[in-house]
Amino acid sequence: MTDIGVVGAGAGAAAAAFVLDEAVPGADVTVLEKSGGVCGRAATRRHGDLTYDYGANYLKADDERVVELVTETLDDAGLVDVAEPVYTFDADGEVSPGRDADERKWSYRRGLTQIAKRLFGRTDATVHRRTRVETLRRVDGRWALDDADGEAWGPFDALLVNPPAPQTADLLRAAEWESPIRGALVDAVGDVTYRSVWSAVLHYPFAVDVPYYGLVNADREHAVGWISREECKEGHVPDGETLLVVQAGHEWSVERYDDDPAANVADLADHAAAIVGDDRLAAPDWTDHQGWRYALPEGGVDRGPAEAARREGLYLLGDWVAGEGRLHAAIANGLDVGGRVADGL
């Protein structure tokens, strides 16, 4: 029996597990996820009749393998196109047409978390939620894990590590693992920097008449980095209503991360009203919020130490390994890593 451990149940981990299920028949894949959900920052919540993707907003058609996986290999029931384009706005809040207008964008009627749920659902992998890994141990050429409750997991023939780079660096730094590559690997992973994002979700009992799905701040000079309309996704918002996801830029998010959430939401609602040009948007009738301290990696990890780690059965995985903070990049990286693990075994 081949035993494979996975730390984190993000989209990359789900894609890797999907590959391994086919490529290594009979493998026992164990996934340990600290939260109560799967798919990482591609997160979905529901409130009454509302469904909303409050982290990653959509899956972009920017990798042929991922497009084929989502539209053909997996069941495409409930997959919805976001037909409206993405416009831009500048530091002054002036909106202009023109980014990604012709590229396909997808979510699901039940939200983006369906990607990981469907990938894991096609495998025999066991996902243990609310299980926080605290220690990695290398024992007799295999990997073992200890969680926050003192339970031991493993040993594993291969270990895939999916958390954001800073959290992965902490695990590697504290690992019980004697290896000449460990220091270089910790440094390489620790060098990956992130943009933080603080998000507000704003509901209104009326529709807004604009021609776009999303607005992105192209010059990164505004307090807001992104605004999107969940009503553009079939099944997410009842007719005649509006649900905005407003994501602050990095500087605002870092400065205000631990401030009063109600004040943060009110400030982002004011910004949204000014950018969209509709004063009514300053007064939502229902709100939600979420902070993402490690939202968007600004680069990839040094390939040298990462490749050396594979020779000891340790694989890094996620959008930060791919060097692009996009959902399709995380999935593509998971497909690649799954193949490498199979080859290594």
ZASE-140283 format. One record per residue (C-alpha): residue in three letters; x, y, z; residue number from 0. Coordinates in steps of 0.25 Angstrom, whole numbers, always signed. Each point is the difference from the previous one (the first is absolute). Example, Ala and Ser with C-alpha at 12.3 -4.5 7.8 and 13.67 -1.06 7.14 Angstrom:
<pts>
<pt aa="ALA" east="+49" north="-18" up="+31" i="0"/>
<pt aa="SER" east="+6" north="+14" up="-2" i="1"/>
</pts>
This chain:
<pts>
<pt aa="MET" east="+0" north="+0" up="+0" i="0"/>
<pt aa="THR" east="+5" north="+14" up="-4" i="1"/>
<pt aa="ASP" east="-3" north="+11" up="+11" i="2"/>
<pt aa="ILE" east="-1" north="+14" up="-5" i="3"/>
<pt aa="GLY" east="-2" north="+12" up="+10" i="4"/>
<pt aa="VAL" east="-6" north="+13" up="-4" i="5"/>
<pt aa="VAL" east="+1" north="+13" up="+9" i="6"/>
<pt aa="GLY" east="-12" north="+9" up="-4" i="7"/>
<pt aa="ALA" east="-12" north="-2" up="-9" i="8"/>
<pt aa="GLY" east="+1" north="+11" up="-10" i="9"/>
<pt aa="ALA" east="-3" north="-1" up="-15" i="10"/>
<pt aa="GLY" east="+15" north="-4" up="-3" i="11"/>
<pt aa="ALA" east="-1" north="-11" up="+11" i="12"/>
<pt aa="ALA" east="-14" north="-5" up="-6" i="13"/>
<pt aa="ALA" east="+6" north="+0" up="-14" i="14"/>
<pt aa="ALA" east="+13" north="-8" up="+4" i="15"/>
<pt aa="ALA" east="-9" north="-10" up="+8" i="16"/>
<pt aa="PHE" east="-8" north="-2" up="-13" i="17"/>
<pt aa="VAL" east="+12" north="-3" up="-8" i="18"/>
<pt aa="LEU" east="+6" north="-9" up="+10" i="19"/>
<pt aa="ASP" east="-13" north="-8" up="+1" i="20"/>
<pt aa="GLU" east="+1" north="-4" up="-14" i="21"/>
<pt aa="ALA" east="+15" north="-1" up="-1" i="22"/>
<pt aa="VAL" east="+3" north="-8" up="+13" i="23"/>
<pt aa="PRO" east="-11" north="-10" up="+1" i="24"/>
<pt aa="GLY" east="-2" north="-5" up="+14" i="25"/>
<pt aa="ALA" east="+7" north="+12" up="+6" i="26"/>
<pt aa="ASP" east="-5" north="+5" up="+14" i="27"/>
<pt aa="VAL" east="-1" north="+15" up="-1" i="28"/>
<pt aa="THR" east="-2" north="+8" up="+13" i="29"/>
<pt aa="VAL" east="-3" north="+14" up="+0" i="30"/>
<pt aa="LEU" east="+0" north="+9" up="+13" i="31"/>
<pt aa="GLU" east="-7" north="+13" up="-1" i="32"/>
<pt aa="LYS" east="+0" north="+10" up="+11" i="33"/>
<pt aa="SER" east="-13" north="+7" up="-3" i="34"/>
<pt aa="GLY" east="-14" north="-5" up="-2" i="35"/>
<pt aa="GLY" east="+0" north="+1" up="-15" i="36"/>
<pt aa="VAL" east="+8" north="-4" up="-13" i="37"/>
<pt aa="CYS" east="+5" north="+8" up="-11" i="38"/>
<pt aa="GLY" east="+8" north="+11" up="+8" i="39"/>
<pt aa="ARG" east="-2" north="+14" up="-5" i="40"/>
<pt aa="ALA" east="-10" north="-5" up="-11" i="41"/>
<pt aa="ALA" east="-10" north="+1" up="+11" i="42"/>
<pt aa="THR" east="-15" north="+1" up="+0" i="43"/>
<pt aa="ARG" east="-11" north="+4" up="+10" i="44"/>
<pt aa="ARG" east="-15" north="-1" up="+0" i="45"/>
<pt aa="HIS" east="-10" north="+10" up="+7" i="46"/>
<pt aa="GLY" east="-14" north="-3" up="-2" i="47"/>
<pt aa="ASP" east="-2" north="+0" up="-15" i="48"/>
<pt aa="LEU" east="+14" north="+6" up="-2" i="49"/>
<pt aa="THR" east="+12" north="-8" up="-5" i="50"/>
<pt aa="TYR" east="+13" north="+8" up="-1" i="51"/>
<pt aa="ASP" east="+15" north="-3" up="-3" i="52"/>
<pt aa="TYR" east="+7" north="+10" up="+9" i="53"/>
<pt aa="GLY" east="+14" north="-4" up="-2" i="54"/>
<pt aa="ALA" east="+4" north="-4" up="-14" i="55"/>
<pt aa="ASN" east="-11" north="+5" up="-9" i="56"/>
<pt aa="TYR" east="+0" north="-9" up="-12" i="57"/>
<pt aa="LEU" east="+8" north="-10" up="-8" i="58"/>
<pt aa="LYS" east="+6" north="+6" up="-12" i="59"/>
<pt aa="ALA" east="+2" north="-8" up="-13" i="60"/>
<pt aa="ASP" east="+15" north="+2" up="-1" i="61"/>
<pt aa="ASP" east="+5" north="-15" up="+1" i="62"/>
<pt aa="GLU" east="-5" north="-10" up="-10" i="63"/>
<pt aa="ARG" east="+2" north="-12" up="+9" i="64"/>
<pt aa="VAL" east="-8" north="+7" up="+11" i="65"/>
<pt aa="VAL" east="-11" north="+4" up="-10" i="66"/>
<pt aa="GLU" east="-1" north="-14" up="-5" i="67"/>
<pt aa="LEU" east="-1" north="-5" up="+15" i="68"/>
<pt aa="VAL" east="-11" north="+9" up="+4" i="69"/>
<pt aa="THR" east="-8" north="+0" up="-13" i="70"/>
<pt aa="GLU" east="+2" north="-15" up="-5" i="71"/>
<pt aa="THR" east="+6" north="-9" up="+10" i="72"/>
<pt aa="LEU" east="-8" north="+4" up="+12" i="73"/>
<pt aa="ASP" east="-15" north="+1" up="+1" i="74"/>
<pt aa="ASP" east="-3" north="+14" up="-6" i="75"/>
<pt aa="ALA" east="-14" north="+0" up="+6" i="76"/>
<pt aa="GLY" east="-2" north="+14" up="+7" i="77"/>
<pt aa="LEU" east="+12" north="+6" up="-6" i="78"/>
<pt aa="VAL" east="-3" north="+14" up="-4" i="79"/>
<pt aa="ASP" east="+6" north="+10" up="-10" i="80"/>
<pt aa="VAL" east="+2" north="+14" up="+5" i="81"/>
<pt aa="ALA" east="-3" north="+7" up="-13" i="82"/>
<pt aa="GLU" east="+2" north="+15" up="+4" i="83"/>
<pt aa="PRO" east="+14" north="+6" up="-2" i="84"/>
<pt aa="VAL" east="+10" north="+5" up="+10" i="85"/>
<pt aa="TYR" east="+3" north="+15" up="-1" i="86"/>
<pt aa="THR" east="+11" north="+8" up="+7" i="87"/>
<pt aa="PHE" east="+0" north="+13" up="+9" i="88"/>
<pt aa="ASP" east="+12" north="+9" up="+4" i="89"/>
<pt aa="ALA" east="+5" north="+7" up="+12" i="90"/>
<pt aa="ASP" east="-11" north="+10" up="-2" i="91"/>
<pt aa="GLY" east="-11" north="-10" up="-1" i="92"/>
<pt aa="GLU" east="-3" north="+2" up="-15" i="93"/>
<pt aa="VAL" east="-5" north="-12" up="-6" i="94"/>
<pt aa="SER" east="+4" north="-5" up="-14" i="95"/>
<pt aa="PRO" east="-4" north="-12" up="-9" i="96"/>
<pt aa="GLY" east="+10" north="-10" up="-3" i="97"/>
<pt aa="ARG" east="+7" north="-11" up="+7" i="98"/>
<pt aa="ASP" east="-3" north="-15" up="-3" i="99"/>
<pt aa="ALA" east="-13" north="+4" up="-7" i="100"/>
<pt aa="ASP" east="+1" north="-12" up="-9" i="101"/>
<pt aa="GLU" east="+6" north="-11" up="+9" i="102"/>
<pt aa="ARG" east="-9" north="-10" up="+6" i="103"/>
<pt aa="LYS" east="-3" north="+0" up="+15" i="104"/>
<pt aa="TRP" east="-7" north="-11" up="+8" i="105"/>
<pt aa="SER" east="-6" north="-2" up="+14" i="106"/>
<pt aa="TYR" east="-10" north="-10" up="+4" i="107"/>
<pt aa="ARG" east="-15" north="+2" up="+4" i="108"/>
<pt aa="ARG" east="+5" north="-5" up="+14" i="109"/>
<pt aa="GLY" east="+13" north="+8" up="+0" i="110"/>
<pt aa="LEU" east="+15" north="-2" up="-3" i="111"/>
<pt aa="THR" east="+2" north="-10" up="+11" i="112"/>
<pt aa="GLN" east="-7" north="-10" up="-9" i="113"/>
<pt aa="ILE" east="+13" north="-2" up="-8" i="114"/>
<pt aa="ALA" east="+8" north="-6" up="+12" i="115"/>
<pt aa="LYS" east="-13" north="-8" up="+5" i="116"/>
<pt aa="ARG" east="-2" north="-6" up="-14" i="117"/>
<pt aa="LEU" east="+15" north="-3" up="-1" i="118"/>
<pt aa="PHE" east="+1" north="-7" up="+14" i="119"/>
<pt aa="GLY" east="-13" north="-6" up="-3" i="120"/>
<pt aa="ARG" east="+6" north="-8" up="-12" i="121"/>
<pt aa="THR" east="+11" north="-6" up="+9" i="122"/>
<pt aa="ASP" east="+1" north="-9" up="+12" i="123"/>
<pt aa="ALA" east="+8" north="+10" up="+7" i="124"/>
<pt aa="THR" east="-4" north="+3" up="+15" i="125"/>
<pt aa="VAL" east="-2" north="+14" up="+4" i="126"/>
<pt aa="HIS" east="+1" north="+3" up="+15" i="127"/>
<pt aa="ARG" east="-5" north="+14" up="+2" i="128"/>
<pt aa="ARG" east="+3" north="+9" up="+12" i="129"/>
<pt aa="THR" east="+13" north="-7" up="+2" i="130"/>
<pt aa="ARG" east="+12" north="+10" up="+1" i="131"/>
<pt aa="VAL" east="+14" north="-6" up="-3" i="132"/>
<pt aa="GLU" east="+10" north="+5" up="+10" i="133"/>
<pt aa="THR" east="+13" north="-9" up="-3" i="134"/>
<pt aa="LEU" east="+6" north="-7" up="-11" i="135"/>
<pt aa="ARG" east="+9" north="-11" up="+3" i="136"/>
<pt aa="ARG" east="+10" north="-8" up="-9" i="137"/>
<pt aa="VAL" east="+1" north="-14" up="+6" i="138"/>
<pt aa="ASP" east="+7" north="-12" up="-7" i="139"/>
<pt aa="GLY" east="-1" north="+6" up="-14" i="140"/>
<pt aa="ARG" east="-15" north="+3" up="+2" i="141"/>
<pt aa="TRP" east="-8" north="+12" up="+4" i="142"/>
<pt aa="ALA" east="-9" north="+1" up="+13" i="143"/>
<pt aa="LEU" east="-9" north="+11" up="+5" i="144"/>
<pt aa="ASP" east="-5" north="+5" up="+13" i="145"/>
<pt aa="ASP" east="-12" north="+8" up="+2" i="146"/>
<pt aa="ALA" east="-4" north="+11" up="+10" i="147"/>
<pt aa="ASP" east="-8" north="-11" up="+8" i="148"/>
<pt aa="GLY" east="+12" north="-8" up="+1" i="149"/>
<pt aa="GLU" east="-4" north="-11" up="-10" i="150"/>
<pt aa="ALA" east="+10" north="-6" up="-8" i="151"/>
<pt aa="TRP" east="-2" north="-3" up="-15" i="152"/>
<pt aa="GLY" east="+8" north="-8" up="-10" i="153"/>
<pt aa="PRO" east="+10" north="-5" up="-3" i="154"/>
<pt aa="PHE" east="-1" north="+5" up="-14" i="155"/>
<pt aa="ASP" east="+9" north="-4" up="-13" i="156"/>
<pt aa="ALA" east="-3" north="+14" up="-5" i="157"/>
<pt aa="LEU" east="-5" north="+13" up="+6" i="158"/>
<pt aa="LEU" east="-6" north="+11" up="-7" i="159"/>
<pt aa="VAL" east="-1" north="+14" up="+7" i="160"/>
<pt aa="ASN" east="-11" north="+10" up="-5" i="161"/>
<pt aa="PRO" east="-1" north="+11" up="+10" i="162"/>
<pt aa="PRO" east="+4" north="+14" up="-4" i="163"/>
<pt aa="ALA" east="+16" north="+2" up="-1" i="164"/>
<pt aa="PRO" east="+1" north="+7" up="+14" i="165"/>
<pt aa="GLN" east="-7" north="-11" up="+7" i="166"/>
<pt aa="THR" east="+7" north="-11" up="-8" i="167"/>
<pt aa="ALA" east="+13" north="+7" up="+4" i="168"/>
<pt aa="ASP" east="-4" north="+0" up="+15" i="169"/>
<pt aa="LEU" east="-2" north="-15" up="-1" i="170"/>
<pt aa="LEU" east="+13" north="-3" up="-7" i="171"/>
<pt aa="ARG" east="+7" north="+9" up="+10" i="172"/>
<pt aa="ALA" east="-5" north="-8" up="+11" i="173"/>
<pt aa="ALA" east="+1" north="-14" up="-6" i="174"/>
<pt aa="GLU" east="+7" north="-11" up="+6" i="175"/>
<pt aa="TRP" east="+8" north="-3" up="-13" i="176"/>
<pt aa="GLU" east="+15" north="-1" up="-1" i="177"/>
<pt aa="SER" east="+4" north="+4" up="-15" i="178"/>
<pt aa="PRO" east="+10" north="+8" up="-7" i="179"/>
<pt aa="ILE" east="-11" north="+7" up="-8" i="180"/>
<pt aa="ARG" east="-9" north="+4" up="+11" i="181"/>
<pt aa="GLY" east="+6" north="+14" up="+3" i="182"/>
<pt aa="ALA" east="+0" north="+3" up="-15" i="183"/>
<pt aa="LEU" east="-14" north="-5" up="-1" i="184"/>
<pt aa="VAL" east="-5" north="+8" up="+12" i="185"/>
<pt aa="ASP" east="+7" north="+13" up="-6" i="186"/>
<pt aa="ALA" east="-6" north="-2" up="-14" i="187"/>
<pt aa="VAL" east="-14" north="-2" up="+6" i="188"/>
<pt aa="GLY" east="+1" north="+11" up="+10" i="189"/>
<pt aa="ASP" east="+4" north="+10" up="-11" i="190"/>
<pt aa="VAL" east="-13" north="-1" up="-7" i="191"/>
<pt aa="THR" east="-8" north="+12" up="+3" i="192"/>
<pt aa="TYR" east="-15" north="+2" up="+0" i="193"/>
<pt aa="ARG" east="-10" north="+11" up="-2" i="194"/>
<pt aa="SER" east="-11" north="+1" up="+11" i="195"/>
<pt aa="VAL" east="-15" north="+2" up="-3" i="196"/>
<pt aa="TRP" east="-11" north="+4" up="+9" i="197"/>
<pt aa="SER" east="-14" north="-3" up="-7" i="198"/>
<pt aa="ALA" east="-13" north="+6" up="+3" i="199"/>
<pt aa="VAL" east="-13" north="-7" up="-6" i="200"/>
<pt aa="LEU" east="-11" north="+10" up="-2" i="201"/>
<pt aa="HIS" east="-15" north="-3" up="-3" i="202"/>
<pt aa="TYR" east="-11" north="+9" up="-5" i="203"/>
<pt aa="PRO" east="-14" north="-2" up="-3" i="204"/>
<pt aa="PHE" east="+0" north="+6" up="-14" i="205"/>
<pt aa="ALA" east="+8" north="-2" up="-13" i="206"/>
<pt aa="VAL" east="+11" north="+9" up="-5" i="207"/>
<pt aa="ASP" east="+0" north="+3" up="-15" i="208"/>
<pt aa="VAL" east="+15" north="-1" up="-4" i="209"/>
<pt aa="PRO" east="+6" north="-8" up="-12" i="210"/>
<pt aa="TYR" east="+11" north="-7" up="+7" i="211"/>
<pt aa="TYR" east="+2" north="-12" up="+10" i="212"/>
<pt aa="GLY" east="+12" north="+5" up="+7" i="213"/>
<pt aa="LEU" east="+9" north="+12" up="+2" i="214"/>
<pt aa="VAL" east="+15" north="-1" up="+2" i="215"/>
<pt aa="ASN" east="+9" north="+11" up="+4" i="216"/>
<pt aa="ALA" east="+11" north="-1" up="-10" i="217"/>
<pt aa="ASP" east="+10" north="+10" up="+6" i="218"/>
<pt aa="ARG" east="-1" north="-5" up="+14" i="219"/>
<pt aa="GLU" east="-1" north="+14" up="+5" i="220"/>
<pt aa="HIS" east="-14" north="-1" up="+6" i="221"/>
<pt aa="ALA" east="-5" north="-5" up="+13" i="222"/>
<pt aa="VAL" east="-8" north="-10" up="-7" i="223"/>
<pt aa="GLY" east="+6" north="-10" up="-9" i="224"/>
<pt aa="TRP" east="-13" north="-8" up="-5" i="225"/>
<pt aa="ILE" east="-15" north="+1" up="-1" i="226"/>
<pt aa="SER" east="-8" north="-11" up="-5" i="227"/>
<pt aa="ARG" east="-15" north="-3" up="-2" i="228"/>
<pt aa="GLU" east="-5" north="-14" up="+5" i="229"/>
<pt aa="GLU" east="-13" north="+2" up="-7" i="230"/>
<pt aa="CYS" east="+8" north="-2" up="-13" i="231"/>
<pt aa="LYS" east="+1" north="-15" up="+4" i="232"/>
<pt aa="GLU" east="-13" north="-8" up="-3" i="233"/>
<pt aa="GLY" east="-6" north="-5" up="+13" i="234"/>
<pt aa="HIS" east="+8" north="+9" up="+10" i="235"/>
<pt aa="VAL" east="-9" north="+12" up="+2" i="236"/>
<pt aa="PRO" east="-15" north="+1" up="-2" i="237"/>
<pt aa="ASP" east="-5" north="+8" up="-12" i="238"/>
<pt aa="GLY" east="-1" north="+15" up="+3" i="239"/>
<pt aa="GLU" east="+11" north="+0" up="+11" i="240"/>
<pt aa="THR" east="+14" north="+4" up="+1" i="241"/>
<pt aa="LEU" east="+12" north="-7" up="+7" i="242"/>
<pt aa="LEU" east="+13" north="+7" up="-1" i="243"/>
<pt aa="VAL" east="+14" north="-6" up="+4" i="244"/>
<pt aa="VAL" east="+9" north="+11" up="+3" i="245"/>
<pt aa="GLN" east="+14" north="-3" up="+3" i="246"/>
<pt aa="ALA" east="+10" north="+10" up="+5" i="247"/>
<pt aa="GLY" east="+14" north="+2" up="-5" i="248"/>
<pt aa="HIS" east="+12" north="-5" up="+7" i="249"/>
<pt aa="GLU" east="+4" north="+13" up="+7" i="250"/>
<pt aa="TRP" east="-14" north="+3" up="+5" i="251"/>
<pt aa="SER" east="-1" north="-15" up="+5" i="252"/>
<pt aa="VAL" east="+12" north="+0" up="+8" i="253"/>
<pt aa="GLU" east="-3" north="+13" up="+6" i="254"/>
<pt aa="ARG" east="-14" north="-3" up="+4" i="255"/>
<pt aa="TYR" east="+1" north="-15" up="+1" i="256"/>
<pt aa="ASP" east="-3" north="-1" up="+15" i="257"/>
<pt aa="ASP" east="-9" north="+12" up="+1" i="258"/>
<pt aa="ASP" east="-15" north="+0" up="+3" i="259"/>
<pt aa="PRO" east="-6" north="-8" up="-11" i="260"/>
<pt aa="ALA" east="-13" north="+9" up="+0" i="261"/>
<pt aa="ALA" east="+9" north="+12" up="-3" i="262"/>
<pt aa="ASN" east="+7" north="-7" up="-11" i="263"/>
<pt aa="VAL" east="-12" north="-5" up="-6" i="264"/>
<pt aa="ALA" east="-6" north="+14" up="+0" i="265"/>
<pt aa="ASP" east="+12" north="+6" up="-6" i="266"/>
<pt aa="LEU" east="+1" north="-10" up="-11" i="267"/>
<pt aa="ALA" east="-15" north="+2" up="-3" i="268"/>
<pt aa="ASP" east="+3" north="+15" up="-1" i="269"/>
<pt aa="HIS" east="+11" north="-3" up="-10" i="270"/>
<pt aa="ALA" east="-9" north="-9" up="-8" i="271"/>
<pt aa="ALA" east="-11" north="+10" up="-1" i="272"/>
<pt aa="ALA" east="+10" north="+11" up="-5" i="273"/>
<pt aa="ILE" east="+7" north="-10" up="-10" i="274"/>
<pt aa="VAL" east="-13" north="-6" up="-6" i="275"/>
<pt aa="GLY" east="-7" north="+14" up="+0" i="276"/>
<pt aa="ASP" east="-12" north="-4" up="+8" i="277"/>
<pt aa="ASP" east="-2" north="+7" up="+14" i="278"/>
<pt aa="ARG" east="-10" north="-11" up="+4" i="279"/>
<pt aa="LEU" east="+12" north="-10" up="+1" i="280"/>
<pt aa="ALA" east="+5" north="+7" up="+13" i="281"/>
<pt aa="ALA" east="-11" north="-6" up="+8" i="282"/>
<pt aa="PRO" east="-1" north="-15" up="-2" i="283"/>
<pt aa="ASP" east="-11" north="-7" up="+7" i="284"/>
<pt aa="TRP" east="+8" north="-12" up="+4" i="285"/>
<pt aa="THR" east="+16" north="-2" up="+0" i="286"/>
<pt aa="ASP" east="+10" north="-11" up="+3" i="287"/>
<pt aa="HIS" east="+15" north="+1" up="+0" i="288"/>
<pt aa="GLN" east="+13" north="-8" up="+0" i="289"/>
<pt aa="GLY" east="+15" north="+3" up="+1" i="290"/>
<pt aa="TRP" east="+10" north="-7" up="-8" i="291"/>
<pt aa="ARG" east="+14" north="+2" up="+6" i="292"/>
<pt aa="TYR" east="+7" north="-8" up="-11" i="293"/>
<pt aa="ALA" east="-9" north="+2" up="-12" i="294"/>
<pt aa="LEU" east="+8" north="+2" up="-12" i="295"/>
<pt aa="PRO" east="+15" north="-5" up="-2" i="296"/>
<pt aa="GLU" east="+9" north="+11" up="-7" i="297"/>
<pt aa="GLY" east="+9" north="-11" up="-6" i="298"/>
<pt aa="GLY" east="+4" north="-14" up="+0" i="299"/>
<pt aa="VAL" east="+9" north="-9" up="+8" i="300"/>
<pt aa="ASP" east="+15" north="-2" up="-4" i="301"/>
<pt aa="ARG" east="-1" north="-13" up="-8" i="302"/>
<pt aa="GLY" east="+14" north="-5" up="+4" i="303"/>
<pt aa="PRO" east="-4" north="-3" up="+15" i="304"/>
<pt aa="ALA" east="-14" north="-5" up="-3" i="305"/>
<pt aa="GLU" east="+5" north="-10" up="-10" i="306"/>
<pt aa="ALA" east="+11" north="-5" up="+10" i="307"/>
<pt aa="ALA" east="-11" north="-2" up="+10" i="308"/>
<pt aa="ARG" east="-7" north="-9" up="-10" i="309"/>
<pt aa="ARG" east="+11" north="-10" up="+1" i="310"/>
<pt aa="GLU" east="-3" north="-1" up="+15" i="311"/>
<pt aa="GLY" east="-15" north="-3" up="-3" i="312"/>
<pt aa="LEU" east="-4" north="+15" up="+4" i="313"/>
<pt aa="TYR" east="-9" north="+7" up="-11" i="314"/>
<pt aa="LEU" east="-4" north="+15" up="+1" i="315"/>
<pt aa="LEU" east="-13" north="+3" up="-6" i="316"/>
<pt aa="GLY" east="-9" north="+12" up="-3" i="317"/>
<pt aa="ASP" east="-1" north="+13" up="-8" i="318"/>
<pt aa="TRP" east="+12" north="+6" up="+7" i="319"/>
<pt aa="VAL" east="+8" north="-12" up="-6" i="320"/>
<pt aa="ALA" east="-5" north="+4" up="-13" i="321"/>
<pt aa="GLY" east="+3" north="+14" up="+2" i="322"/>
<pt aa="GLU" east="-14" north="+5" up="-3" i="323"/>
<pt aa="GLY" east="-11" north="+3" up="+9" i="324"/>
<pt aa="ARG" east="-11" north="-5" up="-8" i="325"/>
<pt aa="LEU" east="-9" north="-12" up="+2" i="326"/>
<pt aa="HIS" east="+3" north="-7" up="-14" i="327"/>
<pt aa="ALA" east="+15" north="+1" up="+4" i="328"/>
<pt aa="ALA" east="-2" north="-7" up="+13" i="329"/>
<pt aa="ILE" east="-8" north="-11" up="-7" i="330"/>
<pt aa="ALA" east="+10" north="-1" up="-11" i="331"/>
<pt aa="ASN" east="+11" north="-1" up="+10" i="332"/>
<pt aa="GLY" east="-7" north="-11" up="+8" i="333"/>
<pt aa="LEU" east="-1" north="-8" up="-13" i="334"/>
<pt aa="ASP" east="+15" north="+1" up="-3" i="335"/>
<pt aa="VAL" east="+3" north="-3" up="+15" i="336"/>
<pt aa="GLY" east="-9" north="-12" up="+0" i="337"/>
<pt aa="GLY" east="+7" north="-5" up="-13" i="338"/>
<pt aa="ARG" east="+14" north="+2" up="+7" i="339"/>
<pt aa="VAL" east="-4" north="-7" up="+12" i="340"/>
<pt aa="ALA" east="-5" north="-12" up="-8" i="341"/>
<pt aa="ASP" east="+13" north="+0" up="-8" i="342"/>
<pt aa="GLY" east="+9" north="+1" up="+13" i="343"/>
<pt aa="LEU" east="-8" north="-12" up="+6" i="344"/>
</pts>
